[in-house]
Amino acid sequence: MIDLSSNGREAAGTESNLQAVHPRPFSRRSFLVKTSCFGTFYAVAKLTPLPTLAAELASDSRVSQTPILDKGFASVRKIGNGLYATISDLSKGNTTICNGGFLAGKDGALLIEGFTTAAGAAFQMDALRMVSQVPVKGALDTHYHFDHSMGNSFYGANGVQLWAHATAAKRIVENYAPLQGADKEAALGPFEKRVKDAKSDAERQHAQSDLNAMTGIFQIANATVLGLPNHPLDPAKLPMPLDLGGLTAVIESYPGHSGTDMIVRVPDQNVVYTGDLLFSSWYPVCFDEKATISGWRDTLKKVAAFDKDTLFVPGHGQICGQEGIASIREVFDDIAGQAEKMYKAGVPVEEAQHRYVVPEKFKNFPIFAWGFTIGPAITKLYAEWQGK
Ligand SMILES: [Zn+2]
């Protein structure tokens, strides 16, 4: 996920979110000293207490009011017949970080996501075993990013087939293996330099948010025994129906977030596990070299045409209905609208990526880090307009 050479230079980072977490300025040294393993993720986390279920979902007969298992960092709730959602709450821990879930039919089960740690994947398996003893047909990483795949070794150790996009294994190796055993100063140096060289307060805060995120990723990659998907799914052969016994799911692939994105649809019940193609009331993470803003917006347009009663389990944020799709489309419209004005006014991209202003209605949407979300969205839009 992290291309140190290019992302570190061109992506740039934020503002108000960092201020809220670290009200006083801090030196790099004190930051690194005080940061325990995964500690930086609490920076994001404190900003993102999980919103409660929307009122309309609280009254949705598919959605159980009480989780079957709740460990704080994540809870598992029934959302349909044989369908469960695992929803992470970053304000209470980072064992899982992303959302996931599982499907359990009469003959087999499918687990969704490897999460950030093996303990996170084990937690979800425990929840499955509370409701069903059917054999597990597979576990699916919806894409290769660390927060969805660093717990994969749990599946390897338990003989569970690990499914993912055909290029996911390669991209896990390319992006995370180089961080393992790497010199921390060398790996984070370019990010620290951007903080030091920042030309404005906004730029400095953006750069600092990127350094925080990258520090967390570095720590997680170094704490992880990588587990690679052994059951590659060729996107050319999708959609793929999956019969679990009285429960049929369909695995599909769409462009947008990472170049490896898969969703799991359960058409009979209008339930969709979207992976990170949907950030629910979060700013979308767009930094991936294979992320495409126009492709992603097209994907969301298609998803908006799914049944109006569709229930979505997003990659991050709370379970939602079609209003969640409408909302992330509005966020993209807003970023594109502000970027286009700057593009037409001749604002250079280096400046434009820092100038975006979070509008009032999205001010509570977490920003993972500026240079992983808004910055690269603007850079990629500029490149699309320039025909690059
Ligand atoms: Zn992702």
Boltz pocket constraint, residues with backbone or C-beta under 6 A from the ligand:
constraints:
  - pocket:
      binder: B
      contacts: [[A, 143], [A, 145], [A, 257], [A, 258], [A, 276], [A, 285]]
      max_distance: 6.0
